Amino acid sequence: MINRPFFSCSRPKLKYPVIQSHKKEAVKEIPSAEKVTLLLERAYSPIDDEILKVGDEVRTGQKIKMTDGGEEYFISTVTGTVEGISEYIGYLGRSHTSISIKVSEEDQWDDEFKEISKTVSPENVMGFLCRLPGDSHLSSLINPVTFLNTIVINGVDKDLLITTNQLIVKTETQTLKEGMAYLKKITGVSQILLVVPPDLVYDAEKTGIEIKVINPVYPNALPRIVMKNILKRTVPAGKKCEEMGVGFINAEAVAALARAFNQGKIPVNKFLTVINKDGESVNVKARIGTPVRDILNFLHIEVNHGDRLVLGGPMRGNSIYSEDLPVLWDTDSIMVQDKDQIIFNSDTPCINCGECVRACPAGIPVNMLVRVLENSLYDEAVNEYDLLSCLECGLCAYVCTARIPLFHHIMLGKYEFERIKSMEESHA
């Protein structure tokens, strides 16, 4: 039985930003980098039958596999020469293969997808568009674990201060409409909804898509909250929205899908919001794989020793250790914090004030949950304190009086529970 708190339900009223400009020229285009880095979601293990080698030439939009028999592939976002292939350890220790490419002066587009794009099918999407700007994986929509009856296009970004998807809704209405048609054809799902804040209803209606309006208060744009507030369905702990027949995709990815089939070219650029030290933001367009350093230099944003760099927003973003790390397919924001603005975490014990419980939209007894997580009691965290109901909004850490890194404890706990569960199943 899950232990539920007795505290009243109240939480901070943090509002999503409202996009200020609808002009396309307000988006700053980042010049081509001298070198880009691309990541393949496959653990690095150098073997003799690798197809890709250091020194190989690659073309923009080229589909590249590492081995003959492997299914994993990546799309080169530039034309150039492979300079290095190595291991990259990402968030929560996940291993990737990192490919660095020295960029040529001119793009030479690969033609394979141009022919493929004449036929719109799930197979062609999975074969070339497994990753689109704004969304890491389309497989959950094309090959879901259960039949989908609804797809929700999110026109609001999932974190604060970010306006990437709002920008797409405001400036790419016709492209969104075309992308919806492609989605219907590829997935076979007839009901597609577009979720937007009140300020974007006028623009969103131009798409012809069924519109649902959310209260622009964080974390109402997170999929499970949308499921509850808009679709009136509760996702059980440990379940995914797709298992309830509902798939989610960002507006940017839908627009990218339309451009792919309309132009016969795999999208290689990413829109993202850059948040400066003073809290001011600007929307930019950069080639996927571009180092964060190049974007900051172009915008004249100086990063000094002790400053913090975050990929994502203030609530759910991940700190990075180097400006050389690249913009990825799902990088919606880069945030820079001055060292004097950073509020550091503490090792102070929980004072049991209950602020985290009051802030939690899922009603989890976070004060008790963190105690069992600190002692690596992952089964107890799941079975007695509702770990898998966490929405990953970060409100608990935001309000924590003792400055305990609650969000990190919970994310690590989820990861460890799934890792142990996977190991147990593989040895069963």
C-alpha positions in Angstrom: 0.0 0.0 0.0 1.3 3.5 -0.9 1.7 5.8 2.0 -0.1 9.0 1.2 0.7 12.4 2.9 -1.8 14.2 5.0 -0.6 17.7 3.9 -2.8 20.0 2.0 -2.3 20.4 -1.7 -0.6 23.7 -2.6 2.4 24.4 -4.8 4.3 27.4 -6.3 2.5 29.2 -9.1 5.3 29.3 -11.7 4.1 30.5 -15.1 5.4 29.4 -18.5 6.8 32.3 -20.5 4.8 34.0 -23.2 6.6 34.3 -26.6 7.0 38.0 -27.4 7.7 38.0 -31.1 6.2 36.2 -34.1 8.7 37.4 -36.6 10.9 34.7 -38.1 13.8 37.2 -38.3 13.8 37.3 -34.5 15.5 33.8 -34.6 19.3 34.1 -34.8 21.0 31.6 -37.0 24.2 30.3 -35.7 27.0 30.0 -38.3 28.4 26.6 -39.2 30.9 25.2 -36.7 34.4 24.0 -37.6 33.7 20.7 -35.8 30.5 19.0 -34.7 30.0 16.0 -32.4 27.2 13.5 -32.9 26.1 10.8 -30.4 24.9 7.3 -31.2 22.8 5.6 -28.5 25.0 2.6 -28.5 27.7 1.7 -26.0 31.2 2.3 -27.5 33.1 -0.9 -28.3 35.7 -0.7 -31.0 35.4 -3.9 -33.2 36.9 -5.1 -36.4 33.8 -5.0 -38.5 33.0 -1.3 -37.9 31.9 0.4 -41.2 32.7 3.9 -40.1 36.4 4.7 -39.7 38.4 7.8 -38.7 39.2 9.6 -41.9 36.0 8.7 -43.7 34.1 11.3 -45.7 30.5 11.9 -44.8 27.7 13.9 -46.4 24.9 16.0 -44.9 21.8 13.9 -44.3 23.7 10.7 -44.7 22.4 7.6 -42.8 25.4 5.9 -41.2 25.6 2.6 -39.4 28.6 1.6 -37.3 28.5 -2.1 -38.2 26.9 -4.2 -41.0 24.7 -6.2 -38.7 23.7 -3.5 -36.3 20.3 -1.7 -36.4 21.5 1.5 -34.7 22.3 4.4 -37.0 22.9 8.1 -36.9 22.4 10.9 -39.4 25.3 13.1 -40.3 24.2 16.7 -39.9 27.2 18.1 -41.9 29.5 17.3 -44.7 33.1 16.6 -43.6 35.7 14.2 -42.4 35.4 11.9 -39.4 38.1 13.0 -36.9 37.4 10.7 -34.0 35.2 7.9 -32.6 35.2 7.4 -28.8 33.1 6.7 -25.8 30.9 9.4 -24.2 29.4 8.9 -20.7 26.2 10.9 -20.4 23.5 11.5 -17.8 23.2 8.8 -15.2 26.2 7.0 -16.6 24.6 6.1 -19.9 27.2 5.1 -22.5 27.2 6.5 -26.0 29.4 6.4 -29.1 30.7 9.9 -29.9 31.6 10.8 -33.5 33.4 14.0 -34.1 33.4 15.4 -37.7 35.6 18.2 -39.1 33.2 20.3 -41.2 33.7 21.2 -44.9 33.0 24.6 -46.2 30.0 23.5 -48.3 27.2 21.0 -47.7 26.9 18.1 -50.0 23.5 16.4 -49.5 23.1 12.7 -49.5 20.4 11.7 -52.0 19.2 8.4 -50.5 16.4 9.9 -48.4 15.3 12.1 -51.4 14.1 9.0 -53.2 12.8 7.3 -50.0 10.7 10.5 -49.1 8.5 10.0 -52.2 6.8 7.2 -50.2 5.4 8.1 -46.8 5.4 5.0 -44.7 6.2 3.9 -41.1 9.1 1.8 -42.5 10.7 4.8 -44.2 10.3 7.0 -41.1 11.9 4.4 -38.8 14.6 3.8 -41.4 15.7 7.4 -41.7 13.8 9.7 -39.2 14.2 7.8 -35.9 15.3 11.1 -34.5 13.8 14.5 -35.4 14.7 17.9 -34.0 12.6 18.3 -30.9 11.9 14.6 -30.3 14.4 11.8 -29.7 12.3 8.8 -30.7 9.4 8.3 -33.0 9.2 4.6 -32.3 6.8 5.1 -29.4 4.3 6.5 -31.9 4.9 4.1 -34.8 5.5 0.9 -32.9 3.8 1.5 -29.5 3.4 -1.2 -26.9 -0.4 -0.9 -27.3 -2.7 0.6 -29.9 -2.7 4.4 -30.0 -6.0 6.2 -30.3 -4.8 9.8 -29.7 -1.6 11.8 -30.4 -1.0 15.0 -28.5 1.2 17.7 -30.1 2.7 19.8 -27.3 2.9 23.4 -28.2 4.3 24.3 -24.8 7.8 23.5 -23.6 8.1 21.2 -20.7 10.3 23.5 -18.6 10.2 27.2 -17.6 11.9 30.0 -19.5 11.8 28.0 -22.8 9.8 29.1 -25.8 11.1 26.7 -28.5 7.8 25.0 -29.2 5.7 28.1 -28.8 7.9 29.6 -31.6 7.0 26.8 -33.9 3.3 27.2 -33.2 3.4 30.9 -33.8 5.5 30.9 -37.0 5.0 27.4 -38.7 1.2 27.0 -38.7 1.1 25.6 -42.3 4.0 23.3 -41.7 2.4 22.0 -38.5 -0.8 21.3 -40.5 1.1 19.3 -43.1 3.0 17.5 -40.4 -0.2 16.5 -38.8 -1.4 14.9 -42.1 1.9 13.0 -42.3 1.5 11.8 -38.7 -2.0 10.5 -39.4 -0.8 8.6 -42.5 2.3 7.1 -40.7 0.6 6.1 -37.4 -3.0 5.5 -38.5 -4.2 7.6 -35.6 -7.1 9.8 -36.5 -7.4 12.0 -33.4 -4.6 14.5 -33.1 -4.7 17.3 -30.6 -2.6 20.5 -30.3 -2.0 21.7 -26.7 -1.3 25.4 -26.4 -1.5 28.2 -23.8 -4.2 30.8 -24.1 -1.9 33.3 -25.8 -1.4 31.0 -28.8 -5.0 29.9 -29.5 -5.4 32.4 -32.4 -2.2 31.1 -34.1 -2.9 27.5 -33.3 -6.4 27.6 -34.9 -4.8 28.4 -38.3 -3.5 24.8 -38.3 -6.9 23.3 -38.5 -5.9 20.9 -35.7 -8.2 20.3 -32.7 -7.0 22.7 -30.0 -6.8 22.1 -26.3 -5.9 25.0 -24.0 -3.9 24.5 -20.8 -3.5 26.8 -17.8 0.1 28.1 -18.4 1.3 27.2 -14.9 4.2 24.8 -14.4 4.1 21.8 -14.7 0.8 21.6 -16.7 2.7 20.9 -20.0 4.1 17.6 -18.8 2.5 14.6 -20.5 1.0 13.0 -17.4 -0.5 16.3 -16.3 -2.0 16.8 -19.7 -3.4 13.3 -19.6 -5.1 14.1 -16.2 -6.3 17.7 -16.9 -7.1 17.6 -20.6 -7.9 14.0 -21.4 -9.3 13.2 -17.9 -7.2 10.0 -17.7 -4.8 9.1 -14.9 -1.6 7.2 -15.8 -0.9 4.5 -13.2 2.5 4.4 -11.5 5.2 2.8 -13.6 3.1 3.0 -16.8 3.7 5.1 -19.9 1.2 7.4 -21.6 1.5 5.1 -24.7 0.3 2.2 -22.7 -2.9 4.2 -22.2 -3.3 4.7 -25.9 -1.9 8.3 -26.0 1.3 9.4 -27.7 3.1 12.7 -27.2 5.3 14.6 -29.7 6.6 18.2 -29.6 5.5 20.8 -32.2 9.0 21.2 -33.5 9.3 17.5 -34.4 5.9 17.6 -36.3 7.1 20.6 -38.3 10.4 18.8 -38.9 8.6 15.7 -40.2 6.7 17.9 -42.7 9.9 19.6 -43.9 11.6 16.2 -44.3 8.9 14.8 -46.7 8.2 18.2 -48.4 11.9 18.9 -49.2 13.3 15.3 -49.5 15.9 16.3 -46.9 16.4 15.0 -43.4 16.2 18.0 -41.0 19.6 18.8 -39.5 18.9 22.1 -37.7 17.6 22.6 -34.1 15.6 25.5 -32.7 16.5 26.3 -29.1 16.1 29.0 -26.5 19.3 30.5 -25.0 18.8 32.0 -21.5 21.4 34.5 -20.5 22.7 35.2 -17.0 20.3 38.1 -16.6 17.3 35.8 -17.4 16.8 37.3 -20.9 16.2 34.7 -23.6 16.7 34.5 -27.4 15.6 31.9 -29.9 18.3 30.5 -32.2 18.7 27.9 -34.9 21.8 25.8 -34.9 23.1 22.7 -36.7 22.7 19.6 -34.5 26.1 18.7 -33.2 27.3 22.3 -32.8 29.3 22.9 -29.6 27.6 25.0 -27.0 30.7 27.2 -27.0 30.1 28.3 -30.6 26.5 29.4 -29.8 27.6 31.3 -26.7 30.4 33.0 -28.5 28.1 34.1 -31.4 25.7 35.6 -28.8 28.6 37.3 -26.9 27.7 35.4 -23.7 30.8 35.1 -21.5 31.2 32.1 -19.3 33.6 32.4 -16.4 35.0 29.9 -13.9 32.3 28.9 -11.5 29.4 29.7 -13.7 26.9 27.0 -14.5 25.8 25.7 -17.9 22.6 23.8 -18.2 21.1 22.0 -21.1 17.3 22.5 -20.6 15.5 24.7 -18.2 15.8 25.6 -14.5 13.5 22.8 -13.2 14.4 19.8 -15.3 17.7 20.6 -17.1 21.0 18.9 -16.7 24.2 20.7 -15.8 27.1 20.1 -18.2 30.8 20.3 -17.5 32.1 21.6 -20.8 31.2 24.2 -23.4 32.5 21.7 -26.0 29.4 19.4 -25.5 27.1 19.5 -28.5 23.5 20.6 -29.2 21.5 17.3 -29.5 18.3 16.4 -31.3 16.3 17.1 -28.2 18.2 20.1 -26.8 15.5 22.7 -26.3 17.5 25.2 -24.3 20.9 26.3 -23.1 20.9 28.2 -19.8 23.8 30.1 -18.3 23.9 31.0 -14.6 26.3 33.4 -13.0 28.3 31.8 -10.2 26.9 34.5 -7.8 23.3 33.4 -8.7 23.7 29.7 -8.0 22.0 28.3 -5.0 24.1 25.2 -4.1 22.7 22.0 -2.7 23.4 21.0 0.9 24.0 17.9 2.8 21.7 19.1 5.6 19.4 16.4 6.9 15.7 16.7 6.1 13.9 19.0 8.6 10.5 17.4 7.8 8.9 20.7 7.0 6.6 19.1 4.4 7.2 21.8 1.7 8.2 19.1 -0.9 5.0 17.1 -0.2 2.8 20.2 -0.6 4.5 21.1 -3.9 4.3 17.6 -5.4 1.6 17.4 -8.1 1.5 13.6 -7.7 1.0 13.7 -4.0 4.1 11.6 -3.2 5.5 11.7 0.4 8.8 13.0 -0.9 10.2 13.6 2.6 9.9 9.8 3.3 10.9 8.8 -0.2 14.2 10.5 -0.1 15.1 8.8 3.2 14.8 5.3 1.7 16.5 6.4 -1.5 19.5 7.7 0.5 19.8 4.2 1.8 19.5 2.5 -1.6 16.2 0.9 -0.7 14.8 1.0 -4.2 12.1 -1.7 -3.8 10.8 0.0 -0.7 10.8 3.4 -2.6 8.7 1.9 -5.3 6.3 -0.3 -3.3 5.7 1.9 -0.3 6.6 5.5 -1.2 5.4 5.7 -4.9 8.7 6.4 -6.6 7.4 5.5 -10.1 4.5 8.1 -9.8 7.1 10.9 -9.9 6.4 13.3 -12.8 10.0 14.5 -12.8 8.9 18.2 -12.5 11.6 19.2 -9.9 9.2 21.2 -7.8 10.2 19.3 -4.7 13.9 20.4 -5.0 12.7 23.9 -5.9 10.9 24.4 -2.6 13.2 22.3 -0.3 14.2 24.4 2.7 17.2 22.3 3.5 18.4 22.5 -0.2 18.5 18.7 -0.5 19.0 17.6 -4.2 15.6 15.7 -4.1 15.2 15.7 -7.9 18.6 14.1 -8.3 17.9 11.5 -5.6 14.6 10.5 -7.4 16.1 10.4 -10.9 19.0 8.2 -9.7 16.6 6.0 -7.7 14.4 5.4 -10.8 17.5 4.6 -12.9 18.9 2.2 -10.3 15.5 0.5 -9.8 15.2 -0.1 -13.6 18.8 -1.2 -13.9 18.5 -3.8 -11.1 15.1 -5.0 -12.5 16.6 -5.4 -15.9 19.5 -7.4 -14.5 17.2 -9.6 -12.5 15.1 -10.3 -15.6 18.1 -11.1 -17.7 19.3 -13.7 -15.2 15.8 -15.2 -14.6 
